Amino acid sequence: MYTDTEGIVFRQIKTVNGRRMVLLFSRKYGKISAGTGISEKAKSKSALALRPFTYGRYELFKSRDSYHINGTEVIRSYYRIGEDVEKYLHCSYVLEFTEKLLQEEAPAPGIFSLILDFFDIMEKRTKKYASLILAYQVKVLQEAGSAPQVDRCVVCGDREEPVLFSIKDGGVICRKCSVNFPVMQNESLIYPVNFGIVKILRYILDKPLKSFENLALEDESQKKLCSIIKSYAAYHLDIGELKSESFLKENIR
């Protein structure tokens, strides 16, 4: 069956005889792996559309077990991302995080729109990349139906201001229920609520990603929230240490 779809290139792998496998996040079919014989060395628009951080239209041949890319067209290339090493590394982390979150051949149009919004903002951004990435991660968890509960206690449902955030229980815990959740010195699944982290999470969940073009969190709040979201994604979605994280740690000081 011949078909077409808009898509975002996550990555590509060289195989044999000049062929490549492209990991494509498509609007119509979700995350798919597709083979192609389009030359990487060609300077045609088709070759450009197979590069990471490219939003394009892809002509596919879809069989029962596989996809093949016959033709491509660039809709938008976020080439400026690749001109800044720090920005490139942060965006690579977002691609890898999103890849781990998505299921094979499961359309996710909401997440597709989110990542395009993220690229639009990131291409113009000049600082505090981690603040935008944090907002993206929270919004993508929300779109996937896996966001933490921050508007009421996950134990009793009370809307009293929380005192703890429990990774395992998936959200905030009120003072009354907190007596059953002692914060151990080496406990990584329970966090005291401080640095305004709950208010920040509520704000991010209530607003569209496009409204965070100038979001710049204070360092302490950002560090705490990054730790929480990383632990949350690892526990609930099995998204552990990502390869791109090591590159960030080595190259960003």
N, C-alpha and C positions, 0 to 999 in steps of 0.2 A: 504494500500500500504506500502510495506517495502522499506526503503531507508536508505541512510547514508549521513553524512555531517561532515565536520570539524566544530569545534565550540569553543567558549570561554565562560566559566561559569561566569555569573554575580553574581548570588546569588541563594540560595535555601531556601525553606520553608517546615517545617515538616507539614504533614497533619494528616491522621489517619492510624492506622494499620501499622505503620512503613513506610508508603509511603511519598514521598516528591514531591514538585513541583520545577522544576529547570528553572530559567530564563536563556536561552541560546542564545547567539549571534552566529547564524550559518552562515557559508559562503554561503550555498545554499538557505536558506529560510529567512534569516534576523533574527530579534529578535522574539523568540518564547518562549512560556511556555510549558514545557513538564513534564508529570508525570513519575515517576519511582518507582519500588519496590526494586531497588538495595539497599542493606543495607548500611547505613552510617558507621556502626561500623566495617564492614568487612575491612580487610587489603589488599584486592585484588586491582588490577590495575583499575578495574571498579569503585570501591568506590573512589579511588584517583582522578579519572577523573571527579568526580562530585563536586569537591571543587573549590571555586572561585580562579581566577588567574591561571586556568588550560586551556591549549590549547589541545584539544583532537579530537578524531574521534568518532562519535556517531551513533549507529544503531537505527533508528527510525521506529515506526509504525505510519503512517500518515493517519488519517481518515479525514472525511469532516470537523470536528469541533475541532479536538484535535491532540496532538502529545504524543507519549509514547516512552521513552528511554528503549530499550531492552538490549543494550550492549554498552560498551564504551572502549576506548583505549587511554591512555595518549600519546600525541605527545611530549608535553613539559610542565613540571610543573615549574612555576616561584616561587618555594618554598622560595627562598631567600628574596622575598618581605615580606613574613610573619615573617621573623626573625628580622626585624627592625620596631619598632612601628611607627616611624615617616614616614618611607617609605610606610608602609602598609596603613596608614591613607591617605596619598596623593594619592596612587593608588586607594583606595576605592572611593575617590572623582572623579577620572577620570572615573571609571566604572559607577558611578551614573550619571555623566554628559553625558556620551555616551548613557546610557540607555534612558535618557530623550530626547536626540536628535533623536534617531532611531524611526521609525514607525514600528508597528507590521507587521510581515510577509512581509517586504520590503527588499530584498537583498541589501546590501551595501558593495560590495567587497573592495572598496577603503578604507572605514573606518575600515573594518576588518583587512586589511594589516597595516593600521596606528597604530591600537592598539597593534598589535604584535610587530611592530617596537618600540613603546613606552615601552612595557614590556622588550624588549631586552636591551634597553638603561638604563631603570630605575633599572633593576636588578643589574647592575654594578656600578651605580652612587652612590656617597657618600655624595654629598652636593648640594645645590641650586636646590632642587627638584621643587620648584615653577617655576623656569625659564623653565624647560623642560615641565611642565604641561601647561604653557602659550603657548609655541610653539605648543604643541599637540592640544590645543583648537583652535588656529588659523588655523592650518592645517585641522582639522576635519570640521570646518566651511567652509573652502574652498572646501573640498571634497563634502560637502553637498550642495554646490551651494549657501551658505549664507554668504560668507566672505564679510567684509566691502570693499568699493572701496577706495583705497589709492593711485592710480596712477594718478588720475585726479579729479577735483572738481565735486562733485555729482550734483551741480546746473547747471553750465555752460559748464562743460567738459574741462575746461582749465587745462593745465599741470603745471601751475605756482605753486611754493611751497605753500602749504596750511598754514593757520593760525588757523583753527578750525577743530575739529572732531565732527560731529553731529551723535549721536546715532539714532535719529529718521529718519534722511535722509540716513543713512547707509554708511557714509564715510566722506571724508575730504572736506573742503570748502576753496576756495581761498580768498585772501585779498579783492578783488573787491566785491565778493558776501557776505563777512562776515558782511558788514554793515547792512544786513537784519537779522543777527543772533546775537543779543546782548547776551553776557554771563552774565546771572543773578547770583546773589550771591548764591542762593540756587538751581540753575538749574543743574540737574544731567544728562541731555541729551546732553549737549554741553560742550566740553572740549577744552581749549586752547592747541594748539600743542606746547609742550615743552618736555624737557628731551629726545629728539630724538625719540619719540614714533613712528612717521610715518616711519622713516628710519628703525626702528626695525621691524615694521609690514611688510614693503616691503621686507625686507631681509628674514623673516620667510616664507612669501608667495612664494618667488622665489626659495627656497631651499627645498630639501627633508628632512623629519624629521630625518633621520639617520645622517644627517650632523650636528645635534645639540647635539651630544654626550657630548661636553664640554661647551655648552652654559651656561653662567653665567652672567645675567644682573645685572646692578647696582641697588641697592635697590630702589632708587627713581623712576627710569624708570619702574622697575618691578611692584611696587605698583600702579603707574598710569595706566599701561597697564592692570593689573589684574582688576582694577576698571572699565575700559572701556569695556573689554571683558565680564565681568559679567553683566554690564548694557545692553550691546549689545545683549547678549544671552537672557536675560530676556525680552527685548522689542520685538525682532524679532522672537524668538523661544519659548517664554513663559517658559523659564527655569529659575525659580526663585531660592530662597534659597534652598539649598540641605541639607539633613540630615547630610551628611558627613562633611559639612562645620562646623557645631557646634562642632563636635568631634575634628576637626583640631584646632579650636579656643581654646578649652579647654585643649588640650594636647600639642600643639606646641607653644612655646614662642619665 
